[in-house]
Every structure is written in structure tokens, then in C-alpha cells.
């Protein structure tokens, strides 16, 4: 009878709601059958690849070099993680570097006034001869009093004419231009992409300019590969013992 009573009481206790308590930052349960995972260490969040490598060289957690790896997650995120998971199926992230975005970003597929277009190109793209040519072309279009735009679906031809004088000029706009906007970590070479450049007459009569992405996102793969190469070269050249043995996965 005593065993039956004990079993009956245990079943009643099992039906009771589970109570959880947090004491000094640790979580406890009042039942021994339910698993409560212990806390993990907060990762360190930084915004540069240099800071990422500096932390590795500082050996801040005293980690075993053969138990960790560097994972290039995307074009703007890198993690320093444990190779194995813990008993609760969790993988520890020690450092996470995220590329810092500028206060402004270029809006592709959007028509700008020529002035705003040129200012954005100067501020948000790596300077190059092709960028200079694009800015020069846009500036010449807006300086004319009258423009005619012919578009065959592949390239555009812009004829600029003054109101009282002869023809100023006729220019065929190349179907695509190759440019390097800032969009990954500043320490690495920014990946180049092809863009379709288009101009059109806006409702207010002014000329609008726009860039349309034309590489299908291939630049992200290029950025990931470039980041992995940069990190590999940096840790190989480090004076910190055994740092070069940490694999870089992209």
C-alpha cells in the first residue's frame, strides 16, 4: 500500500506545473526530469576585421586552437566559433564581426536627380575611371536645355541640344558599367558589379538617372572569398603561436 501511495503522489507531483527560478543569473527547475540548459558565454561583437584578428591574437578566452574555426558567414559577417557543440546541441560563438553600414546607402533601381546621383556616386562608391566617366556623362546631360532620349531596350542614345544654338552632342550610353559600391568590410577590396545605367525624363521635366543591378548577386560570393583570403593571410603572418592552424571556412 505504501508503494502505491508513493507512486500516486509522484504522479500528482508530475502533473504540477514546472517552476523555474533564476538565482545569480543561473536558471533552475523544481523538477529533476526536465533539462534546463546552463547559460552560454556572450560573444564579443565588433565591426572590423582588424579588431577580429586583434582579439584572436590576444587569446582572450584561452581557447584550444584545434577546437575552433573562423566562419565567413556572408559578405558582412564573420564568426569565430567552436568546432563542436555542447551537450545541449549548441555551438558557442566567441566573436562576431559585422561590417558597419554607412549613414547612407545607394538606392539601386531608383531614379535620382542628376545632382543627387553624382553626389551619391562620389560618396558611396570606390573612385575609378569608369565612375568618373559616368559622372561626367550625367553632368553633360543635365547642362543642356533640351534632351531627347532614344532607348532600344539594350542601350540608350541621348541627344542634347541648347534652346537657341546648334546640336551640343550625341552620346550612346553603354548598356552596362562596372562599379564598386562600399558594401563589405573596408579592410578588403570592394567587389565590382555590373550595373545597367538608365536615364529618363522625369515628370518635372528634369533628367533622372538610375543604376540597376545586373550581376544576380554574384558580388556576395566574391566578397566572401576576398574576406576569407584576407583573414587567412593575416593569421598566417601573425606572431601568435599556432594561430595559423585555425581553419578559415567560407
Helices and strands as residue ranges (DSSP letters): H 2-15, E 20-23, E 26-29, E 44-46, H 49-58, G 65-67, E 68-74, E 77-82, E 93-98, E 112-113, H 114-124, H 129-143, E 146-151, E 156-161, E 167-173, E 176-179, E 193-201, E 207-213, H 218-236, G 243-245, E 248-249
